[in-house]
Amino acid sequence: MAYQTPVLEHGSSRHARWFRANRLKIALWGAFVEGVLVAFDVIDVLPALLVAGLVIVSYFWLSPRLRPGLARDALWAGAVWQAAVALVPVLVLVIGTLALIAVGVIAVVVLIVLITGRR
């Protein structure tokens, strides 16, 4: 009979195991907060993108050199966080473009209604 018990990683602390279990949640919540700050221009877009690029490049450069553990997991969480933040300007651009298209369509419909004299 096989038991479904969690396997302890040798040489890892309780805090490291907790962080590993929650690193995606931490990264996504951090990205959400920073993304809101970027979207509302509290943080400028260009420095946020530069930091994101630096953190992501650091992850790919340092990750193979680090042993599995808290430092590697923290670097992974930071890279995911910054990759998600880098998507915010793209999403703002896409949503802004869609909003402009919607306003244009509404304006055309209103003009047609006004010109044809319907009430």
Sequence and secondary structure as in RCSB ss.txt:
>XXXX:A:sequence
MAYQTPVLEHGSSRHARWFRANRLKIALWGAFVEGVLVAFDVIDVLPALLVAGLVIVSYFWLSPRLRPGLARDAL
WAGAVWQAAVALVPVLVLVIGTLALIAVGVIAVVVLIVLITGRR
>XXXX:A:secstr
         TT  HHHHHHHHHHHHHHHHHHHHHHHHHHTTSS HHHHHHHHHHHHHHHHHHGGGS SSHHHHHH
HHHHHHHHHHHHHHHHHHHHHHHHHHHHHHHHHHHHHHHHHT  
